[in-house]
Amino acid sequence: PGNAGENLLQIEERRIDNAVYRLGFAPSRKAARQLVAHGHFLVNERKVDIPSYLVSPGDVVRVRDESRDLAIIHASLRRVRGRELPWLQLDKSKLSGTVVEVPKREDIPTPVQERLVVEFYSR
């Protein structure tokens, strides 16, 4: 139900690799995808190594204890400024983040006209 383009963007935004990037644990989506695929993150205390896994409101994403000292994570967190999004809440001291809500279109800073994407794939 709802706008197909908006739903598509919400699904893309809720991927675990994107959430890891948005929380600031990785410098890029590509790096976030690799970190997730190598099993460096837990969702609700369960290891997730599938980058397309969808996070939901209430989920807690955190760096595994074995991965807490990875330089890429700490360097990325030092560089991230002003990336706070209303649908995610970061706790730097615990190296974790909580999904507060499903992202709304206005919370997604992706410069795309989703209507055109839906039209393209509707052919």
Biopython code that builds the backbone (N, CA, C, O; Angstrom):
import numpy as np
from Bio.PDB.StructureBuilder import StructureBuilder

atoms = [
    (1, "PRO", "N", (0.824, -1.193, 0.000)),
    (1, "PRO", "CA", (0.000, 0.000, 0.000)),
    (1, "PRO", "C", (0.866, 1.253, 0.000)),
    (1, "PRO", "O", (1.948, 1.279, 0.586)),
    (2, "GLY", "N", (0.379, 2.267, -0.654)),
    (2, "GLY", "CA", (1.104, 3.532, -0.673)),
    (2, "GLY", "C", (1.813, 3.768, -1.987)),
    (2, "GLY", "O", (1.579, 3.080, -2.980)),
    (3, "ASN", "N", (2.670, 4.742, -1.967)),
    (3, "ASN", "CA", (3.420, 5.159, -3.140)),
    (3, "ASN", "C", (4.537, 4.159, -3.430)),
    (3, "ASN", "O", (5.391, 3.924, -2.576)),
    (4, "ALA", "N", (4.539, 3.565, -4.629)),
    (4, "ALA", "CA", (5.526, 2.535, -4.977)),
    (4, "ALA", "C", (6.953, 3.072, -4.920)),
    (4, "ALA", "O", (7.854, 2.386, -4.438)),
    (5, "GLY", "N", (7.163, 4.283, -5.403)),
    (5, "GLY", "CA", (8.503, 4.870, -5.385)),
    (5, "GLY", "C", (9.002, 5.117, -3.976)),
    (5, "GLY", "O", (10.165, 4.861, -3.663)),
    (6, "GLU", "N", (8.121, 5.612, -3.133)),
    (6, "GLU", "CA", (8.481, 5.861, -1.737)),
    (6, "GLU", "C", (8.771, 4.546, -1.011)),
    (6, "GLU", "O", (9.706, 4.458, -0.215)),
    (7, "ASN", "N", (7.958, 3.526, -1.295)),
    (7, "ASN", "CA", (8.183, 2.210, -0.688)),
    (7, "ASN", "C", (9.535, 1.635, -1.111)),
    (7, "ASN", "O", (10.245, 1.049, -0.294)),
    (8, "LEU", "N", (9.886, 1.801, -2.374)),
    (8, "LEU", "CA", (11.175, 1.325, -2.874)),
    (8, "LEU", "C", (12.324, 2.014, -2.141)),
    (8, "LEU", "O", (13.278, 1.357, -1.724)),
    (9, "LEU", "N", (12.236, 3.324, -1.985)),
    (9, "LEU", "CA", (13.283, 4.065, -1.273)),
    (9, "LEU", "C", (13.373, 3.639, 0.189)),
    (9, "LEU", "O", (14.470, 3.525, 0.735)),
    (10, "GLN", "N", (12.234, 3.406, 0.821)),
    (10, "GLN", "CA", (12.242, 2.973, 2.222)),
    (10, "GLN", "C", (12.931, 1.621, 2.369)),
    (10, "GLN", "O", (13.702, 1.409, 3.306)),
    (11, "ILE", "N", (12.655, 0.718, 1.450)),
    (11, "ILE", "CA", (13.290, -0.601, 1.507)),
    (11, "ILE", "C", (14.795, -0.468, 1.314)),
    (11, "ILE", "O", (15.568, -1.080, 2.052)),
    (12, "GLU", "N", (15.215, 0.314, 0.345)),
    (12, "GLU", "CA", (16.654, 0.518, 0.119)),
    (12, "GLU", "C", (17.315, 1.157, 1.337)),
    (12, "GLU", "O", (18.433, 0.794, 1.704)),
    (13, "GLU", "N", (16.631, 2.095, 1.952)),
    (13, "GLU", "CA", (17.188, 2.811, 3.101)),
    (13, "GLU", "C", (17.298, 1.901, 4.322)),
    (13, "GLU", "O", (18.194, 2.086, 5.145)),
    (14, "ARG", "N", (16.406, 0.928, 4.452)),
    (14, "ARG", "CA", (16.380, 0.048, 5.625)),
    (14, "ARG", "C", (17.346, -1.127, 5.540)),
    (14, "ARG", "O", (17.437, -1.908, 6.487)),
    (15, "ARG", "N", (18.058, -1.270, 4.449)),
    (15, "ARG", "CA", (19.054, -2.344, 4.356)),
    (15, "ARG", "C", (20.114, -2.158, 5.441)),
    (15, "ARG", "O", (20.483, -1.029, 5.766)),
    (16, "ILE", "N", (20.600, -3.264, 5.998)),
    (16, "ILE", "CA", (21.587, -3.178, 7.073)),
    (16, "ILE", "C", (22.867, -2.485, 6.609)),
    (16, "ILE", "O", (23.469, -1.735, 7.377)),
    (17, "ASP", "N", (23.294, -2.722, 5.368)),
    (17, "ASP", "CA", (24.523, -2.061, 4.912)),
    (17, "ASP", "C", (24.327, -0.549, 4.840)),
    (17, "ASP", "O", (25.247, 0.208, 5.149)),
    (18, "ASN", "N", (23.153, -0.107, 4.441)),
    (18, "ASN", "CA", (22.878, 1.328, 4.409)),
    (18, "ASN", "C", (22.786, 1.904, 5.823)),
    (18, "ASN", "O", (23.287, 2.998, 6.080)),
    (19, "ALA", "N", (22.149, 1.173, 6.740)),
    (19, "ALA", "CA", (22.044, 1.644, 8.129)),
    (19, "ALA", "C", (23.428, 1.776, 8.758)),
    (19, "ALA", "O", (23.685, 2.731, 9.491)),
    (20, "VAL", "N", (24.320, 0.828, 8.478)),
    (20, "VAL", "CA", (25.697, 0.888, 8.987)),
    (20, "VAL", "C", (26.393, 2.139, 8.454)),
    (20, "VAL", "O", (27.098, 2.827, 9.191)),
    (21, "TYR", "N", (26.190, 2.427, 7.173)),
    (21, "TYR", "CA", (26.765, 3.639, 6.571)),
    (21, "TYR", "C", (26.147, 4.897, 7.189)),
    (21, "TYR", "O", (26.871, 5.814, 7.575)),
    (22, "ARG", "N", (24.838, 4.944, 7.285)),
    (22, "ARG", "CA", (24.148, 6.123, 7.826)),
    (22, "ARG", "C", (24.512, 6.385, 9.288)),
    (22, "ARG", "O", (24.567, 7.538, 9.716)),
    (23, "LEU", "N", (24.761, 5.322, 10.053)),
    (23, "LEU", "CA", (25.159, 5.488, 11.453)),
    (23, "LEU", "C", (26.592, 5.992, 11.578)),
    (23, "LEU", "O", (26.994, 6.470, 12.638)),
    (24, "GLY", "N", (27.362, 5.887, 10.498)),
    (24, "GLY", "CA", (28.731, 6.399, 10.516)),
    (24, "GLY", "C", (29.788, 5.357, 10.806)),
    (24, "GLY", "O", (30.943, 5.709, 11.047)),
    (25, "PHE", "N", (29.428, 4.078, 10.791)),
    (25, "PHE", "CA", (30.393, 3.016, 11.059)),
    (25, "PHE", "C", (31.268, 2.700, 9.849)),
    (25, "PHE", "O", (32.263, 1.988, 9.981)),
    (26, "ALA", "N", (30.915, 3.214, 8.682)),
    (26, "ALA", "CA", (31.683, 2.950, 7.464)),
    (26, "ALA", "C", (31.749, 4.228, 6.636)),
    (26, "ALA", "O", (30.809, 5.022, 6.647)),
    (27, "PRO", "N", (32.861, 4.435, 5.914)),
    (27, "PRO", "CA", (33.016, 5.658, 5.129)),
    (27, "PRO", "C", (32.198, 5.678, 3.834)),
    (27, "PRO", "O", (32.012, 6.739, 3.238)),
    (28, "SER", "N", (31.712, 4.520, 3.400)),
    (28, "SER", "CA", (30.931, 4.445, 2.162)),
    (28, "SER", "C", (29.972, 3.260, 2.250)),
    (28, "SER", "O", (30.111, 2.399, 3.119)),
    (29, "ARG", "N", (29.008, 3.228, 1.350)),
    (29, "ARG", "CA", (28.090, 2.088, 1.326)),
    (29, "ARG", "C", (28.825, 0.814, 0.923)),
    (29, "ARG", "O", (28.522, -0.271, 1.419)),
    (30, "LYS", "N", (29.785, 0.952, 0.028)),
    (30, "LYS", "CA", (30.565, -0.211, -0.407)),
    (30, "LYS", "C", (31.337, -0.805, 0.774)),
    (30, "LYS", "O", (31.359, -2.022, 0.956)),
    (31, "ALA", "N", (31.964, 0.051, 1.569)),
    (31, "ALA", "CA", (32.696, -0.415, 2.753)),
    (31, "ALA", "C", (31.731, -1.023, 3.768)),
    (31, "ALA", "O", (32.046, -2.034, 4.396)),
    (32, "ALA", "N", (30.557, -0.409, 3.930)),
    (32, "ALA", "CA", (29.558, -0.930, 4.865)),
    (32, "ALA", "C", (29.102, -2.317, 4.430)),
    (32, "ALA", "O", (28.945, -3.216, 5.256)),
    (33, "ARG", "N", (28.890, -2.482, 3.135)),
    (33, "ARG", "CA", (28.480, -3.787, 2.600)),
    (33, "ARG", "C", (29.521, -4.856, 2.930)),
    (33, "ARG", "O", (29.177, -5.969, 3.328)),
    (34, "GLN", "N", (30.793, -4.504, 2.759)),
    (34, "GLN", "CA", (31.854, -5.465, 3.034)),
    (34, "GLN", "C", (31.945, -5.780, 4.532)),
    (34, "GLN", "O", (32.112, -6.938, 4.915)),
    (35, "LEU", "N", (31.837, -4.752, 5.374)),
    (35, "LEU", "CA", (31.877, -4.975, 6.822)),
    (35, "LEU", "C", (30.741, -5.900, 7.267)),
    (35, "LEU", "O", (30.944, -6.789, 8.093)),
    (36, "VAL", "N", (29.556, -5.684, 6.718)),
    (36, "VAL", "CA", (28.413, -6.540, 7.060)),
    (36, "VAL", "C", (28.656, -7.960, 6.554)),
    (36, "VAL", "O", (28.451, -8.925, 7.291)),
    (37, "ALA", "N", (29.088, -8.092, 5.307)),
    (37, "ALA", "CA", (29.309, -9.412, 4.712)),
    (37, "ALA", "C", (30.361, -10.215, 5.477)),
    (37, "ALA", "O", (30.315, -11.445, 5.492)),
    (38, "HIS", "N", (31.299, -9.529, 6.106)),
    (38, "HIS", "CA", (32.341, -10.206, 6.881)),
    (38, "HIS", "C", (31.914, -10.455, 8.326)),
    (38, "HIS", "O", (32.712, -10.927, 9.135)),
    (39, "GLY", "N", (30.662, -10.139, 8.651)),
    (39, "GLY", "CA", (30.104, -10.495, 9.951)),
    (39, "GLY", "C", (30.519, -9.623, 11.118)),
    (39, "GLY", "O", (30.583, -10.100, 12.251)),
    (40, "HIS", "N", (30.804, -8.352, 10.868)),
    (40, "HIS", "CA", (31.250, -7.463, 11.935)),
    (40, "HIS", "C", (30.109, -6.818, 12.726)),
    (40, "HIS", "O", (30.368, -6.070, 13.669)),
    (41, "PHE", "N", (28.846, -7.092, 12.362)),
    (41, "PHE", "CA", (27.709, -6.444, 13.025)),
    (41, "PHE", "C", (26.687, -7.443, 13.543)),
    (41, "PHE", "O", (26.499, -8.526, 12.988)),
    (42, "LEU", "N", (26.037, -7.040, 14.623)),
    (42, "LEU", "CA", (24.937, -7.800, 15.210)),
    (42, "LEU", "C", (23.664, -6.967, 15.094)),
    (42, "LEU", "O", (23.705, -5.740, 15.186)),
    (43, "VAL", "N", (22.547, -7.636, 14.894)),
    (43, "VAL", "CA", (21.236, -6.993, 14.967)),
    (43, "VAL", "C", (20.476, -7.740, 16.050)),
    (43, "VAL", "O", (20.224, -8.940, 15.936)),
    (44, "ASN", "N", (20.116, -7.021, 17.094)),
    (44, "ASN", "CA", (19.438, -7.635, 18.245)),
    (44, "ASN", "C", (20.229, -8.834, 18.770)),
    (44, "ASN", "O", (19.668, -9.886, 19.075)),
    (45, "GLU", "N", (21.554, -8.645, 18.866)),
    (45, "GLU", "CA", (22.493, -9.641, 19.408)),
    (45, "GLU", "C", (22.655, -10.885, 18.540)),
    (45, "GLU", "O", (23.178, -11.896, 19.009)),
    (46, "ARG", "N", (22.215, -10.828, 17.284)),
    (46, "ARG", "CA", (22.428, -11.933, 16.347)),
    (46, "ARG", "C", (23.298, -11.451, 15.203)),
    (46, "ARG", "O", (23.075, -10.375, 14.649)),
    (47, "LYS", "N", (24.300, -12.261, 14.852)),
    (47, "LYS", "CA", (25.195, -11.886, 13.759)),
    (47, "LYS", "C", (24.423, -11.850, 12.443)),
    (47, "LYS", "O", (23.676, -12.771, 12.113)),
    (48, "VAL", "N", (24.620, -10.770, 11.708)),
    (48, "VAL", "CA", (24.005, -10.622, 10.391)),
    (48, "VAL", "C", (25.129, -10.417, 9.390)),
    (48, "VAL", "O", (25.944, -9.506, 9.539)),
    (49, "ASP", "N", (25.171, -11.276, 8.359)),
    (49, "ASP", "CA", (26.205, -11.132, 7.337)),
    (49, "ASP", "C", (25.605, -11.051, 5.929)),
    (49, "ASP", "O", (26.274, -11.326, 4.932)),
    (50, "ILE", "N", (24.340, -10.670, 5.877)),
    (50, "ILE", "CA", (23.645, -10.490, 4.600)),
    (50, "ILE", "C", (23.369, -9.000, 4.429)),
    (50, "ILE", "O", (22.516, -8.452, 5.127)),
    (51, "PRO", "N", (24.081, -8.329, 3.509)),
    (51, "PRO", "CA", (23.948, -6.872, 3.364)),
    (51, "PRO", "C", (22.533, -6.382, 3.066)),
    (51, "PRO", "O", (22.201, -5.237, 3.373)),
    (52, "SER", "N", (21.698, -7.230, 2.473)),
    (52, "SER", "CA", (20.339, -6.801, 2.124)),
    (52, "SER", "C", (19.333, -7.020, 3.258)),
    (52, "SER", "O", (18.147, -6.735, 3.088)),
    (53, "TYR", "N", (19.781, -7.515, 4.397)),
    (53, "TYR", "CA", (18.896, -7.711, 5.549)),
    (53, "TYR", "C", (18.217, -6.383, 5.881)),
    (53, "TYR", "O", (18.879, -5.347, 5.937)),
    (54, "LEU", "N", (16.896, -6.408, 6.102)),
    (54, "LEU", "CA", (16.151, -5.184, 6.395)),
    (54, "LEU", "C", (15.979, -4.996, 7.897)),
    (54, "LEU", "O", (15.485, -5.880, 8.596)),
    (55, "VAL", "N", (16.394, -3.830, 8.379)),
    (55, "VAL", "CA", (16.200, -3.503, 9.791)),
    (55, "VAL", "C", (14.805, -2.909, 9.977)),
    (55, "VAL", "O", (14.235, -2.321, 9.058)),
    (56, "SER", "N", (14.277, -3.075, 11.173)),
    (56, "SER", "CA", (12.929, -2.605, 11.497)),
    (56, "SER", "C", (12.970, -1.752, 12.757)),
    (56, "SER", "O", (13.934, -1.818, 13.518)),
    (57, "PRO", "N", (11.928, -0.951, 12.983)),
    (57, "PRO", "CA", (11.887, -0.151, 14.208)),
    (57, "PRO", "C", (12.080, -1.029, 15.446)),
    (57, "PRO", "O", (11.482, -2.098, 15.573)),
    (58, "GLY", "N", (12.931, -0.546, 16.351)),
    (58, "GLY", "CA", (13.245, -1.285, 17.563)),
    (58, "GLY", "C", (14.513, -2.114, 17.463)),
    (58, "GLY", "O", (15.064, -2.520, 18.486)),
    (59, "ASP", "N", (14.986, -2.373, 16.251)),
    (59, "ASP", "CA", (16.216, -3.149, 16.078)),
    (59, "ASP", "C", (17.418, -2.365, 16.579)),
    (59, "ASP", "O", (17.509, -1.151, 16.397)),
    (60, "VAL", "N", (18.339, -3.083, 17.214)),
    (60, "VAL", "CA", (19.594, -2.488, 17.668)),
    (60, "VAL", "C", (20.715, -3.095, 16.836)),
    (60, "VAL", "O", (20.918, -4.309, 16.831)),
    (61, "VAL", "N", (21.438, -2.230, 16.134)),
    (61, "VAL", "CA", (22.568, -2.639, 15.299)),
    (61, "VAL", "C", (23.827, -2.262, 16.057)),
    (61, "VAL", "O", (23.995, -1.109, 16.453)),
    (62, "ARG", "N", (24.720, -3.235, 16.263)),
    (62, "ARG", "CA", (25.952, -2.894, 16.968)),
    (62, "ARG", "C", (27.138, -3.649, 16.399)),
    (62, "ARG", "O", (26.998, -4.697, 15.769)),
    (63, "VAL", "N", (28.315, -3.081, 16.643)),
    (63, "VAL", "CA", (29.561, -3.710, 16.231)),
    (63, "VAL", "C", (29.815, -4.895, 17.163)),
    (63, "VAL", "O", (29.661, -4.781, 18.379)),
    (64, "ARG", "N", (30.203, -6.029, 16.586)),
    (64, "ARG", "CA", (30.535, -7.206, 17.406)),
    (64, "ARG", "C", (31.723, -6.894, 18.300)),
    (64, "ARG", "O", (32.592, -6.102, 17.935)),
    (65, "ASP", "N", (31.758, -7.511, 19.460)),
    (65, "ASP", "CA", (32.864, -7.298, 20.400)),
    (65, "ASP", "C", (34.210, -7.586, 19.744)),
    (65, "ASP", "O", (35.182, -6.867, 19.977)),
    (66, "GLU", "N", (34.269, -8.630, 18.928)),
    (66, "GLU", "CA", (35.512, -9.017, 18.263)),
    (66, "GLU", "C", (35.962, -7.984, 17.230)),
    (66, "GLU", "O", (37.115, -8.004, 16.799)),
    (67, "SER", "N", (35.071, -7.093, 16.835)),
    (67, "SER", "CA", (35.364, -6.118, 15.775)),
    (67, "SER", "C", (35.481, -4.691, 16.297)),
    (67, "SER", "O", (35.654, -3.763, 15.508)),
    (68, "ARG", "N", (35.391, -4.500, 17.599)),
    (68, "ARG", "CA", (35.367, -3.153, 18.187)),
    (68, "ARG", "C", (36.628, -2.343, 17.906)),
    (68, "ARG", "O", (36.582, -1.113, 17.921)),
    (69, "ASP", "N", (37.743, -3.004, 17.652)),
    (69, "ASP", "CA", (39.004, -2.290, 17.448)),
    (69, "ASP", "C", (39.336, -2.037, 15.982)),
    (69, "ASP", "O", (40.438, -1.577, 15.682)),
    (70, "LEU", "N", (38.434, -2.317, 15.073)),
    (70, "LEU", "CA", (38.709, -2.089, 13.652)),
    (70, "LEU", "C", (38.923, -0.599, 13.384)),
    (70, "LEU", "O", (38.081, 0.238, 13.710)),
    (71, "ALA", "N", (40.064, -0.296, 12.783)),
    (71, "ALA", "CA", (40.434, 1.105, 12.523)),
    (71, "ALA", "C", (39.432, 1.801, 11.610)),
    (71, "ALA", "O", (39.141, 2.981, 11.806)),
    (72, "ILE", "N", (38.903, 1.096, 10.620)),
    (72, "ILE", "CA", (37.993, 1.723, 9.653)),
    (72, "ILE", "C", (36.733, 2.248, 10.348)),
    (72, "ILE", "O", (36.207, 3.295, 9.972)),
    (73, "ILE", "N", (36.256, 1.528, 11.349)),
    (73, "ILE", "CA", (35.047, 1.948, 12.064)),
    (73, "ILE", "C", (35.319, 3.216, 12.869)),
    (73, "ILE", "O", (34.537, 4.165, 12.820)),
    (74, "HIS", "N", (36.420, 3.231, 13.604)),
    (74, "HIS", "CA", (36.741, 4.399, 14.434)),
    (74, "HIS", "C", (37.084, 5.620, 13.580)),
    (74, "HIS", "O", (36.703, 6.741, 13.917)),
    (75, "ALA", "N", (37.801, 5.404, 12.477)),
    (75, "ALA", "CA", (38.131, 6.521, 11.585)),
    (75, "ALA", "C", (36.863, 7.102, 10.970)),
    (75, "ALA", "O", (36.729, 8.319, 10.847)),
    (76, "SER", "N", (35.946, 6.244, 10.591)),
    (76, "SER", "CA", (34.695, 6.704, 9.996)),
    (76, "SER", "C", (33.861, 7.482, 11.009)),
    (76, "SER", "O", (33.290, 8.519, 10.674)),
    (77, "LEU", "N", (33.787, 6.994, 12.235)),
    (77, "LEU", "CA", (33.023, 7.697, 13.270)),
    (77, "LEU", "C", (33.618, 9.065, 13.585)),
    (77, "LEU", "O", (32.888, 10.007, 13.894)),
    (78, "ARG", "N", (34.947, 9.174, 13.508)),
    (78, "ARG", "CA", (35.581, 10.480, 13.756)),
    (78, "ARG", "C", (35.242, 11.478, 12.652)),
    (78, "ARG", "O", (35.118, 12.676, 12.910)),
    (79, "ARG", "N", (35.093, 10.988, 11.428)),
    (79, "ARG", "CA", (34.820, 11.870, 10.286)),
    (79, "ARG", "C", (33.357, 12.269, 10.163)),
    (79, "ARG", "O", (33.046, 13.331, 9.624)),
    (80, "VAL", "N", (32.474, 11.441, 10.649)),
    (80, "VAL", "CA", (31.045, 11.704, 10.440)),
    (80, "VAL", "C", (30.585, 12.878, 11.312)),
    (80, "VAL", "O", (30.799, 12.902, 12.525)),
    (81, "ARG", "N", (29.958, 13.830, 10.662)),
    (81, "ARG", "CA", (29.414, 15.007, 11.358)),
    (81, "ARG", "C", (28.097, 15.372, 10.657)),
    (81, "ARG", "O", (28.020, 15.410, 9.429)),
    (82, "GLY", "N", (27.096, 15.630, 11.447)),
    (82, "GLY", "CA", (25.836, 16.104, 10.880)),
    (82, "GLY", "C", (25.108, 15.098, 10.023)),
    (82, "GLY", "O", (24.302, 15.483, 9.176)),
    (83, "ARG", "N", (25.371, 13.811, 10.220)),
    (83, "ARG", "CA", (24.683, 12.795, 9.437)),
    (83, "ARG", "C", (23.493, 12.219, 10.202)),
    (83, "ARG", "O", (22.919, 11.209, 9.796)),
    (84, "GLU", "N", (23.125, 12.863, 11.310)),
    (84, "GLU", "CA", (22.030, 12.349, 12.120)),
    (84, "GLU", "C", (20.734, 12.328, 11.309)),
    (84, "GLU", "O", (20.397, 13.288, 10.615)),
    (85, "LEU", "N", (20.040, 11.237, 11.414)),
    (85, "LEU", "CA", (18.762, 11.086, 10.737)),
    (85, "LEU", "C", (17.710, 10.737, 11.786)),
    (85, "LEU", "O", (18.002, 10.010, 12.735)),
    (86, "PRO", "N", (16.483, 11.248, 11.623)),
    (86, "PRO", "CA", (15.451, 11.018, 12.635)),
    (86, "PRO", "C", (15.091, 9.546, 12.831)),
    (86, "PRO", "O", (14.569, 9.179, 13.884)),
    (87, "TRP", "N", (15.356, 8.710, 11.852)),
    (87, "TRP", "CA", (14.954, 7.308, 11.975)),
    (87, "TRP", "C", (16.018, 6.427, 12.621)),
    (87, "TRP", "O", (15.763, 5.258, 12.912)),
    (88, "LEU", "N", (17.220, 6.985, 12.848)),
    (88, "LEU", "CA", (18.310, 6.242, 13.488)),
    (88, "LEU", "C", (18.850, 7.013, 14.677)),
    (88, "LEU", "O", (18.936, 8.241, 14.638)),
    (89, "GLN", "N", (19.216, 6.298, 15.737)),
    (89, "GLN", "CA", (19.796, 6.930, 16.918)),
    (89, "GLN", "C", (21.122, 6.235, 17.219)),
    (89, "GLN", "O", (21.152, 5.033, 17.481)),
    (90, "LEU", "N", (22.217, 6.994, 17.181)),
    (90, "LEU", "CA", (23.565, 6.465, 17.382)),
    (90, "LEU", "C", (23.993, 6.585, 18.836)),
    (90, "LEU", "O", (23.752, 7.604, 19.484)),
    (91, "ASP", "N", (24.630, 5.533, 19.342)),
    (91, "ASP", "CA", (25.272, 5.565, 20.658)),
    (91, "ASP", "C", (26.745, 5.227, 20.424)),
    (91, "ASP", "O", (27.129, 4.058, 20.387)),
    (92, "LYS", "N", (27.570, 6.285, 20.264)),
    (92, "LYS", "CA", (28.988, 6.079, 19.938)),
    (92, "LYS", "C", (29.718, 5.288, 21.009)),
    (92, "LYS", "O", (30.583, 4.472, 20.689)),
    (93, "SER", "N", (29.388, 5.513, 22.272)),
    (93, "SER", "CA", (30.106, 4.832, 23.355)),
    (93, "SER", "C", (29.900, 3.317, 23.313)),
    (93, "SER", "O", (30.789, 2.561, 23.704)),
    (94, "LYS", "N", (28.742, 2.872, 22.846)),
    (94, "LYS", "CA", (28.450, 1.438, 22.757)),
    (94, "LYS", "C", (28.677, 0.889, 21.351)),
    (94, "LYS", "O", (28.488, -0.303, 21.107)),
    (95, "LEU", "N", (29.086, 1.770, 20.421)),
    (95, "LEU", "CA", (29.226, 1.388, 19.011)),
    (95, "LEU", "C", (27.953, 0.687, 18.537)),
    (95, "LEU", "O", (27.990, -0.403, 17.966)),
    (96, "SER", "N", (26.829, 1.351, 18.795)),
    (96, "SER", "CA", (25.547, 0.781, 18.403)),
    (96, "SER", "C", (24.598, 1.870, 17.928)),
    (96, "SER", "O", (24.813, 3.060, 18.159)),
    (97, "GLY", "N", (23.561, 1.434, 17.268)),
    (97, "GLY", "CA", (22.525, 2.347, 16.819)),
    (97, "GLY", "C", (21.181, 1.652, 16.890)),
    (97, "GLY", "O", (21.088, 0.433, 16.744)),
    (98, "THR", "N", (20.143, 2.439, 17.117)),
    (98, "THR", "CA", (18.789, 1.902, 17.216)),
    (98, "THR", "C", (17.944, 2.465, 16.086)),
    (98, "THR", "O", (18.003, 3.656, 15.780)),
    (99, "VAL", "N", (17.159, 1.592, 15.474)),
    (99, "VAL", "CA", (16.210, 2.022, 14.451)),
    (99, "VAL", "C", (14.978, 2.522, 15.197)),
    (99, "VAL", "O", (14.266, 1.744, 15.832)),
    (100, "VAL", "N", (14.737, 3.825, 15.113)),
    (100, "VAL", "CA", (13.653, 4.451, 15.868)),
    (100, "VAL", "C", (12.316, 4.317, 15.144)),
    (100, "VAL", "O", (11.278, 4.109, 15.772)),
    (101, "GLU", "N", (12.352, 4.438, 13.824)),
    (101, "GLU", "CA", (11.121, 4.376, 13.034)),
    (101, "GLU", "C", (11.462, 4.016, 11.601)),
    (101, "GLU", "O", (12.630, 4.016, 11.211)),
    (102, "VAL", "N", (10.444, 3.712, 10.823)),
    (102, "VAL", "CA", (10.640, 3.507, 9.391)),
    (102, "VAL", "C", (10.941, 4.874, 8.788)),
    (102, "VAL", "O", (10.240, 5.841, 9.086)),
    (103, "PRO", "N", (11.969, 4.976, 7.946)),
    (103, "PRO", "CA", (12.304, 6.290, 7.385)),
    (103, "PRO", "C", (11.187, 6.832, 6.493)),
    (103, "PRO", "O", (10.611, 6.108, 5.682)),
    (104, "LYS", "N", (10.900, 8.108, 6.660)),
    (104, "LYS", "CA", (9.933, 8.785, 5.792)),
    (104, "LYS", "C", (10.695, 9.370, 4.601)),
    (104, "LYS", "O", (11.915, 9.521, 4.664)),
    (105, "ARG", "N", (10.003, 9.691, 3.544)),
    (105, "ARG", "CA", (10.662, 10.216, 2.339)),
    (105, "ARG", "C", (11.506, 11.439, 2.662)),
    (105, "ARG", "O", (12.614, 11.577, 2.144)),
    (106, "GLU", "N", (11.002, 12.325, 3.507)),
    (106, "GLU", "CA", (11.752, 13.547, 3.822)),
    (106, "GLU", "C", (12.999, 13.264, 4.664)),
    (106, "GLU", "O", (13.861, 14.131, 4.803)),
    (107, "ASP", "N", (13.098, 12.046, 5.231)),
    (107, "ASP", "CA", (14.274, 11.658, 6.018)),
    (107, "ASP", "C", (15.357, 11.010, 5.160)),
    (107, "ASP", "O", (16.445, 10.713, 5.653)),
    (108, "ILE", "N", (15.066, 10.793, 3.887)),
    (108, "ILE", "CA", (15.998, 10.089, 3.004)),
    (108, "ILE", "C", (16.684, 11.104, 2.093)),
    (108, "ILE", "O", (16.066, 11.634, 1.170)),
    (109, "PRO", "N", (17.972, 11.374, 2.360)),
    (109, "PRO", "CA", (18.680, 12.415, 1.596)),
    (109, "PRO", "C", (19.219, 11.944, 0.243)),
    (109, "PRO", "O", (20.257, 12.425, -0.213)),
    (110, "THR", "N", (18.528, 11.020, -0.390)),
    (110, "THR", "CA", (18.958, 10.519, -1.692)),
    (110, "THR", "C", (18.330, 11.379, -2.782)),
    (110, "THR", "O", (17.105, 11.446, -2.888)),
    (111, "PRO", "N", (19.162, 12.042, -3.599)),
    (111, "PRO", "CA", (18.620, 12.909, -4.651)),
    (111, "PRO", "C", (18.159, 12.094, -5.866)),
    (111, "PRO", "O", (18.897, 11.928, -6.837)),
    (112, "VAL", "N", (16.939, 11.596, -5.787)),
    (112, "VAL", "CA", (16.417, 10.776, -6.877)),
    (112, "VAL", "C", (14.927, 11.061, -7.044)),
    (112, "VAL", "O", (14.213, 11.348, -6.083)),
    (113, "GLN", "N", (14.490, 10.974, -8.276)),
    (113, "GLN", "CA", (13.057, 11.098, -8.553)),
    (113, "GLN", "C", (12.511, 9.678, -8.659)),
    (113, "GLN", "O", (12.532, 9.067, -9.728)),
    (114, "GLU", "N", (12.029, 9.171, -7.547)),
    (114, "GLU", "CA", (11.611, 7.775, -7.487)),
    (114, "GLU", "C", (10.503, 7.445, -8.484)),
    (114, "GLU", "O", (10.395, 6.304, -8.932)),
    (115, "ARG", "N", (9.692, 8.420, -8.830)),
    (115, "ARG", "CA", (8.629, 8.199, -9.814)),
    (115, "ARG", "C", (9.217, 7.735, -11.143)),
    (115, "ARG", "O", (8.667, 6.848, -11.795)),
    (116, "LEU", "N", (10.349, 8.344, -11.545)),
    (116, "LEU", "CA", (10.987, 7.965, -12.808)),
    (116, "LEU", "C", (11.554, 6.547, -12.755)),
    (116, "LEU", "O", (11.530, 5.830, -13.756)),
    (117, "VAL", "N", (12.054, 6.151, -11.611)),
    (117, "VAL", "CA", (12.579, 4.790, -11.447)),
    (117, "VAL", "C", (11.443, 3.785, -11.587)),
    (117, "VAL", "O", (11.580, 2.776, -12.279)),
    (118, "VAL", "N", (10.321, 4.062, -10.928)),
    (118, "VAL", "CA", (9.168, 3.162, -11.007)),
    (118, "VAL", "C", (8.649, 3.102, -12.438)),
    (118, "VAL", "O", (8.319, 2.021, -12.928)),
    (119, "GLU", "N", (8.573, 4.243, -13.115)),
    (119, "GLU", "CA", (8.122, 4.256, -14.511)),
    (119, "GLU", "C", (9.038, 3.417, -15.385)),
    (119, "GLU", "O", (8.566, 2.677, -16.249)),
    (120, "PHE", "N", (10.346, 3.525, -15.170)),
    (120, "PHE", "CA", (11.313, 2.771, -15.970)),
    (120, "PHE", "C", (11.099, 1.265, -15.794)),
    (120, "PHE", "O", (11.074, 0.524, -16.777)),
    (121, "TYR", "N", (10.946, 0.815, -14.556)),
    (121, "TYR", "CA", (10.791, -0.612, -14.298)),
    (121, "TYR", "C", (9.384, -1.120, -14.575)),
    (121, "TYR", "O", (9.165, -2.331, -14.582)),
    (122, "SER", "N", (8.429, -0.234, -14.801)),
    (122, "SER", "CA", (7.052, -0.641, -15.084)),
    (122, "SER", "C", (6.842, -1.022, -16.545)),
    (122, "SER", "O", (5.788, -1.550, -16.900)),
    (123, "ARG", "N", (7.817, -0.765, -17.381)),
    (123, "ARG", "CA", (7.655, -1.059, -18.819)),
    (123, "ARG", "C", (7.631, -2.530, -19.105)),
    (123, "ARG", "O", (7.502, -2.931, -20.262)),
]
sb = StructureBuilder()
sb.init_structure("model")
sb.init_model(0)
sb.init_chain("A")
sb.init_seg("    ")
for serial, (resi, resn, name, xyz) in enumerate(atoms, 1):
    if name == "N":
        sb.init_residue(resn, " ", resi, " ")
    sb.init_atom(name, np.array(xyz, "f"), 0.0, 1.0, " ", f" {name:<3s}", serial, name[0])
structure = sb.get_structure()
